[in-house]
Amino acid sequence: MTRGVPPLIVMSLGSEMARRSGLECEGINLFLADGERAMQEVLHCHIHVFPRFAGDGFRLRFGAHYHFVRPARWELDAAAERLRSILSDLR
């Protein structure tokens, strides 16, 4: 969806840009939105940068109809291996 740019690259660039921006905060959270299922009407890739501070009360809240199925450990391990392989190909 990122039109040829791997999302991990986009997130890495976003993180580095936020750190170098001089944004005064104790940490950052990045949220990558890319595609129709990411609640986009105009499909594009963008990053939200959330400056973070101790005790700021920030948290992700999901609606009552949000359904999350926790993957099995082997599925997480397989996904991690695929991601590691993609990263090694990018180097």
C-alpha positions as CSV (number, residue, x, y, z in Angstrom):
1,M,0.0,0.0,0.0
2,T,2.9,2.4,0.5
3,R,3.4,2.5,-3.2
4,G,6.6,0.6,-3.4
5,V,8.1,1.8,-0.1
6,P,8.1,-0.9,2.6
7,P,6.1,0.3,5.7
8,L,9.1,-0.6,7.9
9,I,11.2,1.9,6.0
10,V,8.5,4.6,6.3
11,M,8.3,4.0,10.1
12,S,12.1,4.1,10.5
13,L,12.2,7.4,8.6
14,G,9.3,8.8,10.7
15,S,11.0,7.8,13.9
16,E,14.3,9.4,12.9
17,M,12.6,12.6,11.7
18,A,10.7,12.9,15.0
19,R,13.9,12.4,17.0
20,R,15.8,15.0,15.0
21,S,13.0,17.5,14.9
22,G,13.7,18.9,18.3
23,L,10.2,17.9,19.5
24,E,10.4,18.2,23.3
25,C,9.1,14.9,24.7
26,E,10.3,11.9,26.7
27,G,9.4,9.4,24.0
28,I,7.3,9.0,20.9
29,N,4.7,6.6,19.5
30,L,4.3,6.3,15.8
31,F,1.1,5.2,14.1
32,L,1.3,4.2,10.5
33,A,-2.0,4.4,8.5
34,D,-2.0,2.8,5.1
35,G,-5.1,1.6,3.2
36,E,-8.8,1.3,3.3
37,R,-8.9,-0.9,6.5
38,A,-6.8,1.8,8.2
39,M,-9.9,4.1,8.0
40,Q,-8.7,5.9,4.9
41,E,-11.0,7.3,2.2
42,V,-8.1,8.7,0.1
43,L,-5.6,5.9,0.0
44,H,-2.1,7.0,1.0
45,C,0.5,6.2,3.6
46,H,1.1,8.6,6.5
47,I,2.5,8.6,10.0
48,H,1.0,10.1,13.1
49,V,3.6,11.2,15.7
50,F,2.4,11.2,19.3
51,P,4.8,13.0,21.7
52,R,4.9,11.1,25.0
53,F,5.5,12.1,28.6
54,A,5.5,10.2,31.9
55,G,1.9,10.0,33.2
56,D,0.4,11.6,30.0
57,G,-2.5,9.1,30.1
58,F,-2.1,8.2,26.5
59,R,-3.4,4.7,25.6
60,L,-5.0,2.9,22.7
61,R,-8.7,2.4,23.2
62,F,-10.7,0.0,21.0
63,G,-14.4,0.0,20.5
64,A,-16.8,-2.6,21.8
65,H,-17.0,-4.3,18.4
66,Y,-13.2,-4.6,17.9
67,H,-12.2,-8.2,17.6
68,F,-8.7,-9.3,18.2
69,V,-7.6,-12.9,17.9
70,R,-4.3,-13.5,19.6
71,P,-2.1,-15.5,17.3
72,A,-0.4,-18.7,18.4
73,R,3.3,-18.4,19.3
74,W,4.3,-20.3,16.2
75,E,2.4,-17.8,14.0
76,L,4.2,-14.9,15.7
77,D,7.5,-16.6,15.3
78,A,6.8,-17.3,11.6
79,A,5.8,-13.7,11.0
80,A,9.0,-12.5,12.8
81,E,11.1,-14.7,10.6
82,R,9.4,-13.3,7.4
83,L,10.1,-9.8,8.6
84,R,13.7,-10.6,9.4
85,S,14.1,-12.0,5.9
86,I,12.6,-8.9,4.3
87,L,14.9,-6.7,6.4
88,S,18.0,-8.6,5.3
89,D,16.9,-8.2,1.7
90,L,16.6,-4.4,2.2
91,R,20.2,-4.1,3.4
